[in-house]
């Protein structure tokens, strides 16, 4: 086994141990709040905690071995628990820090000085409300509009209206009904071209096929076609070849380190995702020196925008970041990427990063809303 494989196993084991320890910490605090009412139910309590903590991962594994309603239910329950876990951890850690400071300065009201049923009930009520709000917010996509000018010689087209969609994550959680809404919103914009910037399908094909989502993708109306690139999630389930096939059968042309020329006006390069071992260098995908057209790169992960800038690219459209999806994870994505959402200019290069149309993991959004992006590109 290679050293890289050992490192991955080590990191995975460390993360699992940390996750287990934090769940145990939250479980202790929860038990302190309710133990007076469930003195003989500690076994059941800890079994429920363990089940919820593991349900998302069990559901994903079961989806590979024996997919069906049980695996889908586990994924749903576990996905919500992941969001619940994050915010419960933030609140409980904050309360414990307050109590530590209170031992020196004694400023907290009596009800907050120690874990109590009242405090636990208020925290639980707040978390449930937060999950409900996050669910509602995740289903309210906004239309984001950009106008980009590319100077140069006159081209056959004076402008192109593109609709950019990223991170739909079609699967067990984001299903046919959400896709119907997406197709309706795309068609309402009457685009010249539709661009899917990766993570269109969430790793496994079963829900996509069972719900006939391909028939919905065929209903997208675009003058110049519908194009897509792969994201990391298309690779995670090991079905990326099958995903490419069903997308193309659904009227979506997948660009995997490939390029097309749109109406003799725009050179579009669709990059393979960074997760792929076969991903080529951008320099290998560039047109020859005879090219006079502006160049647009579709790259799911925006981590390599400086590579695009150094190769003289005019436009790059990306997704992947979700802008963290749930606060405060947006502070992490903001540190990782040169831009984790919105518009950025680096010399000649103009970059747009979408925070995505749907969700991954917890089916909630807090601190941002999903989006559909309309981009008017004007030439000359």
Order of alpha helices (4+ residues) and beta strands (2+ residues): alpha-alpha-alpha-alpha-alpha-beta-beta-alpha-beta-alpha-alpha-beta-alpha-alpha-beta-beta-beta-alpha-beta-alpha-beta-alpha-beta-beta-beta
